[in-house]
Amino acid sequence: MDHRALIGAVAERTGLSREESADISRAVLEGLADQLSDGEARRLAADLPGLTEQLQARRRRKKEAHTVKLRDFIRQVSERTGLTDEEARAGAGAVLGALAGSLTKEEYRHLTGQLPAEYRRLVAAG
């Protein structure tokens, strides 16, 4: 999925403007990349043309995943974007939903497999 398609999908799912959708998409993807193992962060970057450099720059040199509780992740996304927690939650669900629709089941399973189970509920709620 390219950057433009992701932003469009997030805007459609949330009703946010394209600018807000771009901001929240970037914040969510950066937050996810920060939590994933090095290999999985590289895989996510490879699956998202146009965001590869940005995600690779965010990667920390680590082998293991370092997860964050969902409520803390939502708060971080809200702080990065200036959106409310509710908008950040909806945006995070929209980003994950767009990824679920564009990645293969195997690729998406790899991505979410390193995240706490509560993240998967974001997609179901969106």
N, C-alpha and C positions, 0 to 999 in steps of 0.2 A: 504494500500500500504506500503510495507516495504522500508527501506532506499535505498537498492540496486536497486530496481525497479524504484524508483523515480529518482535516479541519472541517470540510463540508459535512462529513458524517456526524461529527460532534455537534456542529451547529444545528443540524437537522434533528438530532436526538434531544438536544437540550433547549433549543430556542434562544441560545446565546448568540450574540453577534459573531461574525467571522473573526474579528479581532480578539474577542474574549475566548472564542473557541481555540484560536491559535495559541493564546497565552496558557489556557488550561491544558491543552494537548502537550505543549512543551513542558509545563510543570509536572504533569503526571508521568510523562515518559522519562524525564530526568529523575524524578523520585523513584520510579521503578528501577531504572538503570543503577541508581545508587544502592539498591537493595539486592540486586542479583549478583550471582557469582560472575567472575570475569568472563568465563565462556558463554554464559547465558546473556550477559550484557552485549557481548560481541554479536551473538546470534540475533538479538533484538535489533541492534543497529543495522545489521545486514538486511533485515526484513523491511527496513523503513528508509528507502532511498530519500535523500534530501535532509535527513536528520542524522545520518551516520556520523558526521564529524562532531556534531553537537553532543550526541550520546557518548561517543568515544572520549570526548574531552571530559565528560562528567565521571567516567569510570574511575574508580579507585583501583589501585593495584591490589587486588585481593583474589583469592581462590574461592573462598566460601561465600555463600549468600549471607547477608546481614539484614534481616527483615525488621520492619517497623509495624507496630500495631496500627490497624486501620484508622482509628480515631486520630492518632498522631500524624499519620500520612495525610488525612483529609485536612487537618489543621495546617500542615506544612504547605499543601497545595493552596489553601485559602490565603495564607500569608504571602506566598510567592505571586499570586495573581491579584490580590485585593478583592476577590469574590467572597461571598458569604460561605460558611461551612456547607450549607445546603446546596448552593451552586457548585461548590468544589466536589461534593459527593456525587451530584448528578453528572458533572463533567468527567470525573474519574470513571464512573460507570459507563459513560458514553465512549470514552477512549478505549476502555477494556472491551466493550461491546463491539466497537468498530474493529479492533484487533481480532476478536473472536470470529468476526465475519470475513476477515481478509486473510488471516493466517490459516494454514492447514490445522487440523485438529491436533496433530503431533506437535507442531510449532507452538500452538497456544498452550497445550498441556505442559510443554517445557517451560514456558514463561510463567504460568500460574503455579506450576509445581513447586517453585521456590518461594512462593508467597503464602502468608497465612490463609487458611480456608475462608476467612471472613471477606477477603477481597473478591472471591468468586460470587458472593451474594450481591455485590454492586451491580454486576451485569444482569442478574435476575431481576433486580429492583428497577433497572432502567428501561 
